[in-house]
Amino acid sequence: MSTHISAVTENLEWKQAYMAAVLEKDRTRVVDLIQDARSKFANRLDELAAESYSHDEIESIHDADYLLQALQSSLPYRNDLKN
């Protein structure tokens, strides 16, 4: 029986950037925060591709990216954010 332990360290930057975008109430900042988070997603995916990767983390990044796309698409219709 062989056990493989991934050498990839968990990187929380993309998660923190994602949460900052999702929780932001100021509409003027949301778009920039979404772009920042998506940039961090790309960086983390590059890191995971270069090393032994975590399929679960890759799937989580793709899910978060999909949700940020939906958030960005909804911005023109949202009344709960400050202008």
C-alpha positions in Angstrom: 0.0 0.0 0.0 1.5 3.3 -1.1 0.5 6.6 0.5 1.2 9.8 -1.4 1.4 13.0 0.6 1.2 16.1 -1.5 4.1 18.4 -1.1 2.0 21.4 -2.1 1.5 23.8 0.7 -1.9 25.3 1.1 -2.1 28.8 -0.2 -4.8 30.9 1.3 -4.3 34.1 -0.7 -6.9 33.1 -3.3 -9.5 32.2 -0.6 -8.9 35.5 1.2 -9.2 37.5 -2.1 -12.4 35.6 -3.0 -14.0 36.3 0.3 -13.0 40.0 0.1 -14.8 40.3 -3.3 -17.9 38.4 -2.1 -18.3 40.4 1.1 -17.6 43.9 -0.3 -20.6 46.3 -0.2 -19.1 49.1 -2.2 -19.9 48.6 -5.8 -17.0 50.7 -6.9 -14.6 48.3 -5.3 -16.2 45.0 -6.1 -15.0 44.8 -9.7 -11.4 45.5 -8.7 -11.6 42.9 -6.0 -13.1 40.3 -8.4 -10.2 41.0 -10.8 -7.7 40.6 -8.0 -9.2 37.3 -6.8 -9.3 35.9 -10.4 -5.6 36.9 -10.8 -4.8 35.0 -7.5 -6.8 32.0 -8.8 -4.6 31.9 -12.0 -1.5 32.2 -9.9 -2.5 29.4 -7.6 -3.5 27.1 -10.5 -0.1 27.7 -12.0 1.5 26.7 -8.7 -0.6 23.6 -8.5 0.2 22.6 -12.1 4.0 23.0 -11.4 3.9 20.7 -8.4 1.9 17.7 -7.2 -1.6 19.1 -7.3 -4.7 18.9 -5.2 -7.7 18.0 -7.3 -10.0 19.3 -4.5 -8.3 22.7 -4.4 -8.4 23.0 -8.2 -12.1 22.2 -8.2 -12.7 24.8 -5.4 -10.9 27.5 -7.4 -13.0 26.7 -10.5 -16.2 26.9 -8.3 -15.1 30.2 -6.8 -14.3 31.6 -10.2 -17.7 30.6 -11.5 -19.4 32.3 -8.5 -17.4 35.5 -9.0 -18.4 35.6 -12.7 -22.0 35.3 -11.5 -21.5 38.1 -9.0 -19.9 40.4 -11.6 -22.8 39.7 -14.0 -25.3 40.6 -11.3 -23.8 43.9 -10.3 -25.8 46.1 -12.6 -29.1 44.7 -11.2 -28.2 44.9 -7.5 -29.6 47.6 -5.3 -28.0 46.4 -2.0 -24.6 47.7 -2.9 -23.5 51.3 -2.4 -22.6 53.3 -5.5 
